[in-house]
Amino acid sequence: MAGNGSGATAGSAAQRLETELKRAIVGLELRPGTRLSESEIADRHGVSRQPAREALIALSRMRLVEVLPQRGTVVTKISVGRLMQARFVREAVETAVVRRACDAFDRDARERIDGFIDVQERFASAGDHDSFQRYDELFHIALAEGAGCPLAWEVVRDIKTHMDRLCQLTLFDAPAMLALVEQHRTIIRAIDAGDPDGAAEAMRQHLTEILRAMPRVEAENPELFE
């Protein structure tokens, strides 16, 4: 029994580390190209090397870190190709979600969405990017849950990290964030109207927004990109 408990503890420590490192990578606290050491991560977080290793393996599967010869584990640079693939998959999933939502939408989820948008708008106006992003996710989670397909968000959750790193570089002021809030309102208005084509197009436009700023961001931050 003790062995099982130890394994569970190691597993929870690895998950905690994975979450923390993922947050730091997506938030660009750990910049692309940063070298990561199992032993340093373990020492900093007060755990053994096993959970540190497991966390890095999980991040490697998400392609947020990679192992390079003679360099060890490093944070991957932002790949435009990978980002475009992630956006393609996310668009396919989330346009299907909003189309389904137009047929039937859970009342409780619909009520939550109004609150999420209002709070997100306040954070956008205040220039609070981290809180804005948290409520952005809650909006999209509620869409999937309201449409009766919460698994859709699980598909999107990990691949969207590649888009989220770019968001850190594009959503740096209140007007940029407020524009996305208004796009959320457009999506939900189409769902309320039972307009699947309108909802899908609004979602497509919403997820394409990030592409408009990408050439400028890549030119201004070439060291962050492959």
SULJO-V966195 format. One record per residue. RES is the residue in one small letter. PSI is psi as a letter, one per 20 degrees, with the letter a starting at -180 (* if undefined). D_CENTER is the distance of its C-alpha to the mean C-alpha in Angstrom with 1 decimal. Layout:
RES;PSI;D_CENTER + RES;PSI;D_CENTER
This chain:
m;h;37.1 + a;h;36.4 + g;h;34.7 + n;g;32.4 + g;g;31.5 + s;g;30.9 + g;g;28.6 + a;h;26.6 + t;g;26.4 + a;g;25.3 + g;g;22.6 + s;h;21.3 + a;g;21.6 + a;g;19.6 + q;h;16.7 + r;g;16.9 + l;g;17.0 + e;g;14.1 + t;g;11.9 + e;g;13.6 + l;h;13.5 + k;g;9.8 + r;g;9.4 + a;h;12.2 + i;g;11.1 + v;h;7.8 + g;j;10.2 + l;j;12.8 + e;h;15.2 + l;o;15.7 + r;q;16.4 + p;p;16.5 + g;i;19.9 + t;p;20.1 + r;p;22.2 + l;p;21.4 + s;p;24.3 + e;g;24.4 + s;g;27.3 + e;g;26.0 + i;g;22.8 + a;g;25.0 + d;g;27.5 + r;h;25.0 + h;j;23.5 + g;k;26.9 + v;r;26.4 + s;r;28.0 + r;h;26.9 + q;g;26.1 + p;h;22.8 + a;g;21.8 + r;g;22.6 + e;h;20.7 + a;g;17.5 + l;h;17.9 + i;g;18.7 + a;g;15.5 + l;h;13.5 + s;h;16.0 + r;h;15.3 + m;i;11.6 + r;k;13.5 + l;h;12.1 + v;q;15.7 + e;q;19.0 + v;p;22.6 + l;q;25.0 + p;p;28.8 + q;i;30.5 + r;i;27.3 + g;b;25.6 + t;p;21.9 + v;q;19.9 + v;p;16.4 + t;q;15.9 + k;r;16.3 + i;p;13.9 + s;o;15.3 + v;g;15.9 + g;g;17.0 + r;h;14.0 + l;g;11.7 + m;h;14.2 + q;g;14.2 + a;g;10.5 + r;h;11.1 + f;g;14.4 + v;g;13.2 + r;g;10.6 + e;g;13.6 + a;g;16.0 + v;g;14.4 + e;h;13.6 + t;h;16.9 + a;h;18.6 + v;g;17.2 + v;h;18.5 + r;g;21.7 + r;h;22.2 + a;h;21.6 + c;h;24.5 + d;g;26.8 + a;p;26.1 + f;p;23.7 + d;p;23.9 + r;g;25.6 + d;g;23.9 + a;h;20.3 + r;g;21.8 + e;h;23.2 + r;h;20.0 + i;g;18.2 + d;g;21.0 + g;g;20.5 + f;g;16.7 + i;g;17.4 + d;g;20.3 + v;g;18.6 + q;h;15.7 + e;h;18.6 + r;g;20.4 + f;h;17.6 + a;g;17.2 + s;h;21.0 + a;i;21.1 + g;k;18.6 + d;n;16.5 + h;g;13.1 + d;g;11.5 + s;h;13.0 + f;g;12.2 + q;h;8.4 + r;g;9.2 + y;h;11.4 + d;g;9.3 + e;g;7.4 + l;h;11.0 + f;g;12.3 + h;h;10.5 + i;g;11.3 + a;h;14.8 + l;g;15.3 + a;g;14.9 + e;g;17.0 + g;h;19.5 + a;i;20.0 + g;k;20.8 + c;m;18.2 + p;h;15.6 + l;h;15.3 + a;h;13.6 + w;h;10.4 + e;h;10.8 + v;g;11.2 + v;h;8.1 + r;g;5.8 + d;h;6.7 + i;h;7.3 + k;i;4.3 + t;h;4.1 + h;h;7.3 + m;h;6.7 + d;h;4.9 + r;h;8.1 + l;h;10.2 + c;h;9.2 + q;h;10.7 + l;i;13.8 + t;h;14.2 + l;m;13.5 + f;i;16.2 + d;r;18.7 + a;g;19.4 + p;h;20.5 + a;g;17.4 + m;h;15.3 + l;h;18.3 + a;h;18.3 + l;h;14.9 + v;g;16.3 + e;h;19.4 + q;h;17.5 + h;g;16.2 + r;h;19.9 + t;g;21.0 + i;g;19.0 + i;h;20.3 + r;g;23.8 + a;h;23.9 + i;g;23.1 + d;h;25.8 + a;i;28.1 + g;k;27.6 + d;n;26.9 + p;h;24.7 + d;g;25.2 + g;g;24.4 + a;g;21.2 + a;g;20.0 + e;h;21.0 + a;h;19.3 + m;g;16.0 + r;g;16.7 + q;g;17.6 + h;g;14.5 + l;i;12.3 + t;i;15.0 + e;h;15.0 + i;h;12.9 + l;h;15.6 + r;h;18.4 + a;i;17.6 + m;g;16.8 + p;g;20.5 + r;g;21.3 + v;g;18.4 + e;h;19.3 + a;h;22.9 + e;h;22.4 + n;l;20.4 + p;h;21.9 + e;i;21.7 + l;i;17.9 + f;q;18.1 + e;*;19.8
